[in-house]
Amino acid sequence: MPSNKLSRGFAPLVSNATRLIKPATCLRVQQTAAAIRQAHTTTSPNTTSIRTTRLRPRLQPAQARQSPFLPRTARRTIFIQTENTPNPDALKFLPNHRVLPEGISTPFIEYLSPRSTIAPPYPSPLAAQLMNIDGVTSVFYGTDFITVTKAADANWAHIRPEVFALITEAITSGQTIVNVSERTKDQGAAAGAQQSNEGAESDDQDSLAYDENDSEVVGMIKELLETRVRPAIQEDGGDIEFRGFEEGYVLLKLRGACRTCDSSTVTLKNGIEGIVLTVSTDRRGEGCASGVGPGGGNCHERVCQV
């Protein structure tokens, strides 16, 4: 018998068997698919977390991420420069940060004793710490620099690291360098009598500031001191104070590094005197022939250091 006839003879049997098996097979396939879906949807949280962790790295929250180029703390970082001055016993520190508070009229504050650092009107915690260093004799604040003066027998190798560390800590921590407090009447009277020895020395007003009551000569002297002399003295870690114009002599006071500097005589003689002589033409007084001027000041020609 030909093969095609045999196939046609068995075809009904195969067809019937297929019809009987097909519903059961479809049911098993559907159950298998449902079981797979259920397995995916009912996976335990721990398994999902582990699988997710293995498949891809977890991202940190936006607040926790931090750039490697930014500092890891909120503390400010500073770079303090140290400069030598003509006075070997004084060093000038520039913290790249304003030292004197804004709003005060004085151009400088000088602390000559530990007691002056806590007395009004300008107590300073940093100055108190600096004055406690063995060998430090005075602390001078300019607008943007600090000058520390030591005793002649003290060694900078021991003092300088302590000064540097205290200034760095004060600036980076945001500590107020100078506090402003008002004096009572009794404190003001006592400060006036003890200022030269115990009080923080400063001008309530800038002595070189313009005053409408000044004479023409005094006004010119102040202008020359402000524009030509003060910048050079501040560069050396000090400042200058105008004390008056008497008997043809200019009364000045040097501050900071210049106060105890041996070259202050040269500064007065060669620097300030030449400028002041251009505006002062009064006759030289007899009292300064021996180097003593009005008020017992150390005089050179027409300039007296008081």
C-alpha positions as CSV (number, residue, x, y, z in Angstrom):
1,M,0.0,0.0,0.0
2,P,1.3,3.5,-0.8
3,S,2.7,5.5,2.1
4,N,0.3,8.4,1.4
5,K,-2.7,6.1,1.9
6,L,-1.3,4.8,5.2
7,S,-0.9,8.4,6.3
8,R,-4.4,9.2,5.4
9,G,-5.6,6.1,7.4
10,F,-3.8,7.2,10.5
11,A,-4.6,10.8,10.3
12,P,-7.9,10.6,12.2
13,L,-6.2,8.8,15.0
14,V,-3.5,11.4,15.3
15,S,-6.0,14.2,15.1
16,N,-8.2,12.7,17.9
17,A,-5.2,12.2,20.2
18,T,-4.1,15.8,19.6
19,R,-7.6,17.0,20.5
20,L,-7.5,15.0,23.8
21,I,-4.1,16.1,24.9
22,K,-4.2,19.8,23.9
23,P,-6.5,21.1,26.7
24,A,-4.4,19.4,29.4
25,T,-1.1,20.7,27.9
26,C,-2.4,24.3,27.7
27,L,-3.5,24.1,31.3
28,R,0.0,23.0,32.5
29,V,1.6,25.8,30.5
30,Q,-0.7,28.4,32.0
31,Q,0.0,27.0,35.5
32,T,3.7,27.2,34.9
33,A,3.5,30.7,33.6
34,A,1.5,31.7,36.7
35,A,4.0,30.1,39.0
36,I,6.8,32.0,37.4
37,R,5.0,35.3,37.7
38,Q,4.2,34.5,41.3
39,A,7.8,33.7,42.0
40,H,8.9,37.1,40.6
41,T,6.3,39.0,42.6
42,T,6.7,37.3,45.9
43,T,10.5,37.4,46.1
44,S,11.7,38.3,49.6
45,P,13.0,41.9,50.2
46,N,16.4,40.6,51.2
47,T,16.8,38.5,48.1
48,T,15.8,41.5,45.9
49,S,18.2,43.8,47.7
50,I,21.1,41.3,47.3
51,R,20.3,40.7,43.7
52,T,20.0,44.4,43.0
53,T,23.3,45.1,44.8
54,R,25.1,42.5,42.7
55,L,23.7,43.7,39.5
56,R,24.5,47.4,39.9
57,P,26.2,49.7,42.4
58,R,23.9,51.6,44.7
59,L,24.0,55.4,44.3
60,Q,24.6,57.6,47.4
61,P,21.9,60.2,48.3
62,A,22.6,63.6,46.8
63,Q,23.3,65.1,50.2
64,A,25.8,62.5,51.1
65,R,27.9,62.8,48.0
66,Q,30.7,65.2,48.1
67,S,33.2,66.4,45.5
68,P,36.8,65.3,46.1
69,F,37.9,68.8,45.2
70,L,36.0,70.5,48.1
71,P,37.1,70.5,51.7
72,R,35.5,67.8,53.9
73,T,34.8,70.2,56.8
74,A,33.1,73.6,57.1
75,R,36.3,75.1,58.7
76,R,37.9,77.9,56.8
77,T,41.4,77.4,55.6
78,I,43.9,80.3,55.5
79,F,47.4,81.0,54.4
80,I,49.3,83.1,56.9
81,Q,52.3,85.0,55.6
82,T,55.2,86.0,57.9
83,E,57.4,89.0,57.2
84,N,60.5,90.3,59.0
85,T,60.6,93.9,60.1
86,P,63.5,96.3,60.6
87,N,63.1,95.5,64.3
88,P,64.7,92.0,64.9
89,D,62.4,91.6,68.0
90,A,59.2,92.0,66.0
91,L,57.5,89.8,63.4
92,K,54.6,90.7,61.1
93,F,51.9,88.2,60.5
94,L,49.4,88.6,57.6
95,P,46.5,86.2,58.0
96,N,44.8,87.3,54.7
97,H,41.8,88.2,56.8
98,R,40.7,91.5,58.3
99,V,41.9,91.9,61.9
100,L,40.3,95.1,63.1
101,P,36.5,95.1,63.1
102,E,34.7,97.2,60.6
103,G,33.0,100.3,62.0
104,I,35.7,101.5,64.4
105,S,37.6,104.6,63.6
106,T,41.0,103.7,65.1
107,P,43.6,102.5,62.6
108,F,45.4,100.3,65.1
109,I,45.2,98.7,68.6
110,E,48.3,98.0,70.6
111,Y,48.4,95.7,73.7
112,L,51.3,96.3,76.0
113,S,50.3,94.1,79.0
114,P,48.1,91.0,79.6
115,R,45.7,93.2,81.6
116,S,45.1,95.4,78.6
117,T,43.9,92.5,76.5
118,I,40.8,92.1,78.7
119,A,40.1,95.8,79.4
120,P,37.7,97.9,77.5
121,P,37.2,99.3,74.9
122,Y,38.8,96.7,72.8
123,P,39.4,93.4,74.6
124,S,40.9,90.6,72.5
125,P,40.9,86.9,73.4
126,L,43.6,86.3,70.7
127,A,45.8,89.0,72.1
128,A,45.4,87.5,75.6
129,Q,46.6,84.2,74.3
130,L,49.5,85.7,72.5
131,M,50.6,87.7,75.6
132,N,50.6,84.5,77.6
133,I,53.4,83.1,75.4
134,D,56.7,83.3,77.3
135,G,58.8,86.1,75.9
136,V,56.1,88.1,74.1
137,T,56.0,91.7,75.3
138,S,53.4,93.4,73.1
139,V,50.8,92.7,70.4
140,F,49.9,95.2,67.7
141,Y,46.8,95.0,65.4
142,G,46.8,96.8,62.1
143,T,43.9,96.7,59.7
144,D,45.0,93.4,58.1
145,F,48.1,92.4,60.0
146,I,49.3,91.4,63.5
147,T,52.8,92.4,64.8
148,V,54.2,90.5,67.7
149,T,57.1,91.9,69.7
150,K,59.3,89.7,71.9
151,A,61.9,90.4,74.6
152,A,65.5,90.8,73.5
153,D,66.6,87.6,75.2
154,A,63.7,85.5,73.8
155,N,64.1,83.1,70.8
156,W,61.8,83.3,67.8
157,A,62.4,79.5,67.3
158,H,60.2,78.9,70.4
159,I,57.8,81.8,70.0
160,R,57.0,81.8,66.3
161,P,55.3,78.3,66.1
162,E,53.0,79.1,69.0
163,V,52.0,82.5,67.6
164,F,51.4,80.9,64.2
165,A,49.2,78.2,65.7
166,L,47.1,80.6,67.8
167,I,46.4,82.9,64.9
168,T,45.5,80.0,62.6
169,E,43.1,78.5,65.2
170,A,41.4,81.9,65.8
171,I,40.9,82.6,62.1
172,T,39.8,79.2,61.0
173,S,37.3,78.8,63.9
174,G,35.7,82.1,63.2
175,Q,36.6,83.5,66.6
176,T,36.1,87.3,67.0
177,I,39.6,88.8,67.2
178,V,38.6,92.2,68.7
179,N,35.5,92.8,70.8
180,V,34.1,96.3,71.2
181,S,32.8,97.3,74.6
182,E,32.0,100.6,76.1
183,R,33.8,102.1,79.1
184,T,32.1,103.4,82.1
185,K,33.1,106.8,83.5
186,D,35.3,105.3,86.2
187,Q,37.0,102.9,83.7
188,G,37.6,105.8,81.3
189,A,39.3,107.9,84.0
190,A,41.4,105.0,85.1
191,A,42.3,104.1,81.5
192,G,43.5,107.7,80.8
193,A,45.9,107.5,83.8
194,Q,47.1,103.9,83.0
195,Q,47.0,103.7,79.3
196,S,50.7,104.0,78.7
197,N,51.4,101.1,81.0
198,E,48.4,98.8,81.2
199,G,45.7,99.8,78.8
200,A,45.2,98.9,75.1
201,E,46.6,101.9,73.3
202,S,44.6,103.2,70.4
203,D,43.1,106.4,69.1
204,D,39.4,106.8,69.5
205,Q,39.8,108.8,66.2
206,D,42.5,108.6,63.6
207,S,45.0,111.2,64.6
208,L,45.8,111.8,60.9
209,A,42.2,112.3,59.9
210,Y,41.0,115.7,58.6
211,D,39.9,118.2,61.2
212,E,38.3,121.4,60.1
213,N,39.8,123.1,63.2
214,D,43.4,122.4,62.1
215,S,45.5,125.2,60.8
216,E,46.8,125.1,57.2
217,V,50.2,123.9,58.2
218,V,48.8,121.1,60.4
219,G,46.5,120.0,57.6
220,M,49.4,119.7,55.2
221,I,51.5,117.8,57.8
222,K,48.7,115.3,58.3
223,E,48.2,114.9,54.6
224,L,51.9,114.2,54.1
225,L,52.1,111.8,57.0
226,E,49.0,109.9,55.8
227,T,50.0,109.6,52.1
228,R,53.8,109.2,52.3
229,V,54.9,108.2,55.8
230,R,52.1,105.9,57.1
231,P,52.2,103.3,54.2
232,A,55.9,102.8,54.7
233,I,55.6,102.4,58.5
234,Q,52.7,100.0,58.1
235,E,54.7,98.0,55.7
236,D,57.2,97.5,58.5
237,G,54.6,96.3,60.9
238,G,53.8,99.6,62.8
239,D,51.9,102.8,62.6
240,I,52.4,106.5,63.3
241,E,50.4,108.8,65.6
242,F,50.2,112.6,65.3
243,R,50.4,114.2,68.7
244,G,50.5,117.9,67.8
245,F,52.5,120.8,66.4
246,E,54.1,122.9,69.1
247,E,56.8,125.6,68.9
248,G,57.6,124.7,65.4
249,Y,58.0,121.0,66.1
250,V,55.9,118.1,64.9
251,L,55.1,115.7,67.8
252,L,54.8,112.1,66.7
253,K,54.6,108.6,68.3
254,L,55.6,105.4,66.5
255,R,53.7,102.2,67.2
256,G,54.0,98.5,66.7
257,A,57.4,97.2,65.5
258,C,58.6,100.8,65.2
259,R,58.0,101.6,68.8
260,T,61.1,99.7,70.1
261,C,63.1,99.7,66.9
262,D,66.6,101.0,66.9
263,S,66.2,102.4,63.4
264,S,63.3,104.6,64.5
265,T,65.8,107.4,64.9
266,V,66.8,107.0,61.3
267,T,63.2,106.9,60.3
268,L,62.6,110.2,62.0
269,K,65.8,111.9,60.8
270,N,65.9,110.8,57.1
271,G,62.3,110.1,56.3
272,I,59.8,112.1,58.2
273,E,61.9,115.1,58.9
274,G,62.6,115.8,55.2
275,I,58.9,115.7,54.4
276,V,57.8,117.9,57.3
277,L,60.5,120.5,56.6
278,T,58.8,121.2,53.2
279,V,55.8,122.6,55.0
280,S,57.1,123.8,58.3
281,T,59.3,126.9,58.1
282,D,59.2,127.9,61.8
283,R,62.4,128.7,63.6
284,R,64.0,125.8,65.5
285,G,63.4,126.0,69.2
286,E,66.3,126.2,71.6
287,G,64.9,123.3,73.7
288,C,65.7,120.7,71.0
289,A,69.4,121.6,70.7
290,S,70.3,118.7,73.1
291,G,67.7,116.3,71.6
292,V,64.9,117.1,74.0
293,G,61.8,118.8,72.7
294,P,58.4,119.8,74.0
295,G,57.1,117.3,76.5
296,G,60.6,115.6,76.8
297,G,60.4,114.1,73.4
298,N,63.4,112.8,71.4
299,C,63.8,115.4,68.7
300,H,65.6,115.6,65.4
301,E,65.5,119.0,63.7
302,R,61.7,119.7,63.6
303,V,60.4,116.2,64.4
304,C,59.9,114.9,68.0
305,Q,59.1,111.4,69.0
306,V,57.0,111.4,72.2
